[in-house]
Amino acid sequence: MAKKKKRSGMLSEHELHERRRYGFFWYDWLWKLLRPVLVLAASFVIVCGLVYTGYQKINELFFAPMDVKDTQTVAFEVSSGSSLSTVSRNLEAAGLIHNHTVFKYMADFMGMGQKIQSGDYELSRAMSAADILDQLISGDGKPLTAKITIIPGWTVENVADYLVDQDILDSAEEFLALCRTGESYSGYYFIEEMMKTADYGERLYALEGYLSPNTYEIYTSSSADTIIKRLLSQTEAAYSLAYDERAQEMGMTMDEVFTLASMIEKEAKTADFAKVSAVFHNRLKKGMTLGSDVTIKYVSGSEKMVLSGAELDVDSPYNTYQHKGLPIGPICNPSMGAVVAALYPDEQYLAQKYLYFCSTDPDSGELCFTRTLEEHEAAVAMYRPLWEEYDKRRGLNP
């Protein structure tokens, strides 16, 4: 039987076997090239899947929110000086994180362990560990402590308003009430002595003058009473025995020293404190009225340079135009620099019997000192237009 003729272009089984054996198919070289790439890609996808699955599991176990649906806030406190370990354990105890050890390591790894700030925070179980850490290092919780600065020359009312502005006190009412009578602070020897004066009850604020200007660190939860005691204690500490002995040498009580110091504080810049003190001492020695505008301004609340006749005639024991001697009490809380000036007036100005001073430049606070009434009146005539212009610029009525 004759053999069948092969179709054109077709290979025998032997030829196919040989070609497979020696790689003669055209696509064999492409497969050899792509095969390792495909194997690598498949392996990469598998590894990524495993890593992602593992990450999701780890995140779920340690870093994810405790309950994404529970948005109710939880009060959480970080006490001053708390370690990261303590904060982490407290977070876990409050049910806000899964594991305190993992949270601690996370914070340390991110370099945030030392940046957590003390304060009262509002956190929730819907927050992740990272969200909680961010809030703790941002310090947006209400701090447990705060620094307050009482400025020399501030009145009791200025201090009260400042404490409200700083969110230390909710309102000024209690603070002002306590300062008005001073009855709760008779345990301080200088307050007890002040309360023995005959005109004590006529003062606007019994504690005026004794809220020592300084910078303090206080608890933000401090009451008005606690803050007042802190300021009074500073006054007690700052007024040394040497100052008390000097006051006795001058025939002055501590209350008189602080009253004079308060006037000096309001009348002059620090560089002129001792000179102004000398003028006041000279006038007191001569039995003159002190004629100090700042005592009128304390009563009237006026901020003008040029006071009206009606203001100067106000009927008040603080009016040093109408009443000889010191006013009934301090008109602000003076710095210790002003207290020292009250005790140690400028010796040269004392000896040369300077009796007057007035402002030369309201903006700079420079003063002109004179010895006679004629010199003083000439200085007033010269500088009064500047005072009037100053009031006009600030929109204060003449």
Helices and strands as residue ranges (DSSP letters): H 13-22, H 28-58, I 59-63, E 73-78, H 84-93, H 100-109, E 119-124, H 129-138, E 145-149, H 156-165, H 173-181, G 183-185, H 189-194, G 200-202, E 215-219, H 224-238, H 241-249, H 254-267, G 270-272, H 273-286, H 293-300, H 309-312, H 336-343, H 347-351, E 356-361, E 366-370, H 373-393
